Amino acid sequence: MTASPESISLARIAAKAAGDKLGENPIALDVSEPFGLAEIFLLISGGNERQIIAIAEEVEDKMRDAGHRARVLEGKQSGRWVLMDFGDLVVHVMHEQEREFYSLERLWKDCPVVSVD
């Protein structure tokens, strides 16, 4: 099973929104095969807490404009790791240090990368 075109489209909307707020190193992983609860994890880095919150808010706004609301939104208060669950798309906006420490790319390394350009 692979990620649906709709999920890929949503990941691209979220990645563009993150890029508009200078989000760095966006990587979208197709987790549909091993995970089952979502199709794509989108990982984005930010350099500081204020930037991470700004990225998360922009992603949330652009996704809402596209007709999708986050089912779950966690971590926005701390600004270190914001998790946004849009159903088939889960967006992780992480401080560079958290992203390096938790290394989600390594944990999901067997999953194909989805182009979000």
C-alpha positions, 0 to 999 in steps of 0.5 A: 500500500502506498500513500494516496494522491490526496495525502501527498497533496496535503503533505505538499500544502503543509511543506509549502506553508512550513517553507513560507515560515523558513521551516528547514529540511522537510522530509515526507515519509510514506508510513502507510505500510508499517503504520496503518494509522496515517499515510505520511509523516512530514518532518520539518525543522525550526531553529527556535521556539518562536519559529517552530510555533510560527511554522505550526500556525502557518501549516495549521492555517493553510491546511484549514484553508484547504478544508482540513483541521487538525484532529490532534495538536500537541506541543504548541505551548512549548515550541520544541516539538509540535505534532499535528494530526490531520488524519492520513497526514501527521506533521512534526515540526521539531526543534533541530535538537529534538529532531537530531535526538529522536531521529525519526528518519532513522526509526522510519528509514525503511519507508519511502520518501515522498517528494513534497517539492 
